[in-house]
Each structure stands twice: as C-alpha cells, then as structure tokens.
C-alpha cells in the first residue's frame, strides 16, 4: 500500500479542489486553495481539507478523500494536520452519520445556542436537506 504525504495546496491545485468538493456535494463556497492542505500518493491528490476563517470562529471543512483511497487513514492525517494549524474552539458541520467518526477526534455535537453566527447561517441554510432525511449537525472541539 502506497504511503501518502500532506502538503499545503498551491494555486495549481484549485481546479482539483473544486472538483473534489463538488463531487461530494459539499459547500462549494470559500474554496480558496490558500486555506487547504492536500494529501498525495505518487503525485496524485487523493485527499483535501481546509480551515475556513470567519470573523467569529474557524471551521474544519471540505474534507474529502477519493473513494478508492478511503480507509487508509488519509482523512485522519488531514484532520490532524489541519487541527495543528487551527485555534480552538474549532467547529464543523457534518451529516449525522459522520458524528461517531468526528467524536474520535474530540468533537462533540452542540446545541443551536452554542453555535457561532457564521456557522449558524450555514447550518440554517442546510435545513432543506431534512426534506431528504439528512440531518446536519454542528460539532465543536475545544
């Protein structure tokens, strides 16, 4: 099994980052390559993630590993590397099916009154997903 490396994204990675985020139907806003780290195997980007900066908080976001590379610890490596660059508390939005995964990293689901304004706006915008049975959670790591 090939090992992966993690590096800061460069301008030339922007198209791949946008493509990977859109393929997973994640939030396509604020996709600035300067906020991303990428995971590579043999020069191919196989995973991405970013820390989004807001006036009142930071968010771990846009975490994607290509399907054929999942289960190899790439997302975990990206999370650890991104968290090392971020302050606390750190927030994320995820589908409820991912709650247990993020708990492994010390994130806990929080109530609406605990959500910073910038994240609350995104969370409210995700409410229509409930029509399709998808519940979106806000989690925080302190």
Beta strands, then each sheet from edge to edge (+ up, - down):
strand 1: 5-8
strand 2: 36-41
strand 3: 44-54
strand 4: 57-65
strand 5: 90-95
strand 6: 108-109
strand 7: 136-141
sheet 1: 1+ 2- 3+ 4- 5- 7+ 6-
end
